[in-house]
Amino acid sequence: MKRYIVAVALTAATVLPNLSYAERQDVEVTKEELVARNELPGQSFRDYLTLFKPRKAPVQQMSFTKDWLDQQPKASGDENFRCLAEALYFEARGESVRGQFAVAEVILNRVDSTRFPDSLCGVIKQGTGKKYQCQFTYTCDGYKEVIHEKRAYERVAKVARAALDGKAKEMTSGATHYHTKAVRPSWSRVYKETARIGVHIFYRHNYRTASN
């Protein structure tokens, strides 16, 4: 059902007499509401529409830039949000914003796949405890995870929040793996390359279904 915002003070005063002028400028009404209140006497609804305009919701354009990130509110969330933000910090804080979103996408794709755990923390910590046998090296390299660069963490946390909120379009065509251009793991010769973004190359299995 379309809703309309009062655009003319005179009409607003006639239709919504109990509201102040300021309130009338931001009040939504429908034909049914006006008819129910008997506030369309002698004129068709089309006549009234000439004095109304459609309400347009504010649209915030997604942008893969640090400036865009800096304009976003401080990010927060639950344990899974914190796991994703931490992973982006240790895995991709030196990458471009676009590259950080791509890494976040891979992690989210893994959660959606039956081949991996079904939570962000589960995916990120898979194999942790076995040195260099984990999925994300920073969780099993023998070093304690300490966040020294607060500014960088705040930015990747915003990337994590935006990715979880579905603000970014798909960039990696369903990738569930990636590596830097400096290495070439054995699995890269088996999986299908789907994208190259920043210093990372992205891959997925050679076949895709709704669950993998």
Secondary structure, 3 states (H helix, E strand, C coil): CCCEEECCHHHHHHHCCCCCHHHHCCCEECHHHHHHCCCCCCCCHHHHHCCEEECCCCCCCCCCCHHHHHHCCCCCCCHHHHHHHHHHHHHHCCCCHHHHHHHHHHHHHHHHCCCCCCCHHHHHCCCCCCCCCCCCHHHCCCCCCCCCCHHHHHHHHHHHHHHHCCCCCCCCCCCCEEEECCCCCHHHHCCEEEEEECCEEEEECCCCCCCC
